[in-house]
Amino acid sequence: MIRYALSCENDHGFEAWFGSSSDYDDQAARGLVECPFCGSSQVVKQIMAPAVAGTKRSAPDPETARKVQSMMMEAAGQVRAHVEANFDNVGDAFAREARAIHEGKSEERGIYGHATPAEVRALKEDGVPCAPLPPVPIDPKKVN
């Protein structure tokens, strides 16, 4: 397995794992590697420092890592809960309504909903601000 730091044409940075370097090359050539933020398939590898195994003393304490992960998941859940409680859910009309708000054709307000990767790409290209909503928090009882 190999991990690559990647970025899309919209400068979104993300990481992805591949079985081998040639697996990445093959998938990228076929347009199968997409940005998780905007859906762009115009993705390139970034310069990345090699992963070097450290000493056990420098490895993060498993309990600390678990606490940090828990804290981050809780924060993401709070962001999602705030959006769901205070913004209008426009469902599949998200792209159309976000564009209407941006153009002043609809009242300015916070919205959330669903959009296809192509719709998100078009919104970004036209300067309409949008961002993915954090995922639904995982039930801690169901985590491995």
C-alpha positions as CSV (number, residue, x, y, z in Angstrom):
1,M,0.0,0.0,0.0
2,I,1.1,3.5,-0.7
3,R,-0.4,6.8,0.5
4,Y,-0.3,9.9,-1.7
5,A,-0.9,13.5,-0.8
6,L,-3.1,14.8,-3.7
7,S,-4.7,18.0,-4.7
8,C,-7.3,18.9,-7.3
9,E,-7.6,21.8,-9.8
10,N,-9.4,23.8,-7.1
11,D,-6.4,23.5,-4.7
12,H,-8.2,21.1,-2.3
13,G,-5.6,18.9,-0.6
14,F,-6.4,15.4,0.5
15,E,-4.7,12.0,0.9
16,A,-5.6,8.6,-0.6
17,W,-4.2,5.1,-0.4
18,F,-3.4,2.9,-3.4
19,G,-2.2,-0.7,-3.8
20,S,0.8,0.5,-5.7
21,S,2.2,3.5,-7.6
22,S,1.0,2.0,-10.8
23,D,-2.5,1.6,-9.3
24,Y,-2.7,5.3,-8.8
25,D,-1.4,6.0,-12.3
26,D,-4.0,3.7,-13.9
27,Q,-6.9,5.1,-11.8
28,A,-5.9,8.7,-12.4
29,A,-5.6,8.1,-16.2
30,R,-9.1,6.7,-16.3
31,G,-10.5,9.6,-14.3
32,L,-11.4,7.5,-11.3
33,V,-9.5,9.5,-8.7
34,E,-11.8,12.4,-7.5
35,C,-11.5,15.2,-5.0
36,P,-13.7,14.4,-2.0
37,F,-14.6,18.1,-1.6
38,C,-15.6,19.1,-5.1
39,G,-15.6,15.9,-7.2
40,S,-13.0,17.1,-9.6
41,S,-11.1,14.4,-11.4
42,Q,-8.3,16.8,-12.3
43,V,-6.1,15.4,-9.5
44,V,-2.3,15.5,-9.1
45,K,0.2,14.1,-6.6
46,Q,1.9,16.6,-4.3
47,I,5.4,16.5,-2.9
48,M,5.4,14.4,0.2
49,A,8.0,13.5,2.8
50,P,8.6,9.8,3.0
51,A,7.1,8.0,6.0
52,V,10.0,7.0,8.3
53,A,9.4,4.7,11.2
54,G,10.3,6.4,14.5
55,T,11.2,5.1,17.8
56,K,8.5,3.8,20.2
57,R,9.0,6.9,22.3
58,S,8.1,9.2,19.4
59,A,5.0,7.2,18.5
60,P,1.8,8.7,19.8
61,D,0.3,7.1,22.8
62,P,-2.7,5.1,21.7
63,E,-4.9,6.6,24.5
64,T,-4.0,10.1,23.4
65,A,-4.7,9.3,19.7
66,R,-8.1,7.8,20.8
67,K,-8.9,11.0,22.7
68,V,-7.9,13.3,19.9
69,Q,-10.0,11.3,17.4
70,S,-12.9,11.4,19.8
71,M,-12.6,15.1,20.3
72,M,-12.4,15.7,16.5
73,M,-15.5,13.5,15.9
74,E,-17.4,15.3,18.6
75,A,-16.5,18.7,17.1
76,A,-17.6,17.6,13.6
77,G,-20.8,16.3,15.1
78,Q,-21.4,19.7,16.8
79,V,-20.9,21.5,13.5
80,R,-23.3,19.2,11.7
81,A,-25.9,19.5,14.6
82,H,-25.6,23.3,14.4
83,V,-26.1,23.4,10.7
84,E,-29.1,21.0,10.9
85,A,-30.7,23.1,13.7
86,N,-30.1,26.6,12.2
87,F,-30.0,26.2,8.4
88,D,-32.7,25.4,5.9
89,N,-32.6,21.9,4.4
90,V,-33.2,22.4,0.7
91,G,-32.5,18.8,-0.2
92,D,-31.7,18.1,-3.8
93,A,-32.3,21.8,-4.7
94,F,-29.1,22.8,-3.0
95,A,-27.1,23.8,-6.1
96,R,-30.0,25.8,-7.5
97,E,-30.8,27.5,-4.2
98,A,-27.1,28.3,-3.4
99,R,-26.8,29.9,-6.9
100,A,-30.0,31.9,-6.4
101,I,-28.8,33.2,-3.0
102,H,-25.4,34.1,-4.5
103,E,-27.0,36.0,-7.3
104,G,-29.5,37.8,-5.0
105,K,-32.5,36.1,-6.5
106,S,-33.4,34.4,-3.2
107,E,-33.2,35.6,0.4
108,E,-29.8,35.3,2.0
109,R,-29.7,32.5,4.6
110,G,-27.8,29.4,5.6
111,I,-28.8,26.3,3.6
112,Y,-27.7,22.7,3.4
113,G,-28.7,19.8,1.2
114,H,-27.4,17.5,-1.6
115,A,-25.5,18.2,-4.8
116,T,-23.8,16.1,-7.3
117,P,-20.0,16.4,-7.8
118,A,-20.7,18.2,-11.1
119,E,-23.0,20.7,-9.4
120,V,-20.5,21.4,-6.7
121,R,-17.8,21.9,-9.4
122,A,-20.0,24.3,-11.3
123,L,-20.8,26.3,-8.1
124,K,-17.1,26.5,-7.2
125,E,-16.2,27.6,-10.8
126,D,-18.8,30.4,-10.5
127,G,-17.6,31.6,-7.1
128,V,-20.6,30.3,-5.2
129,P,-19.3,29.5,-1.7
130,C,-20.1,26.0,-0.5
131,A,-18.5,23.3,1.6
132,P,-19.3,19.7,2.5
133,L,-21.2,19.1,5.7
134,P,-19.3,16.9,8.2
135,P,-20.5,13.3,8.0
136,V,-23.1,11.9,10.5
137,P,-21.2,11.0,13.6
138,I,-20.5,7.3,14.1
139,D,-22.1,5.7,17.1
140,P,-19.2,5.0,19.5
141,K,-20.8,1.6,20.3
142,K,-20.4,0.6,16.6
143,V,-16.7,1.6,16.3
144,N,-14.2,-1.2,16.0
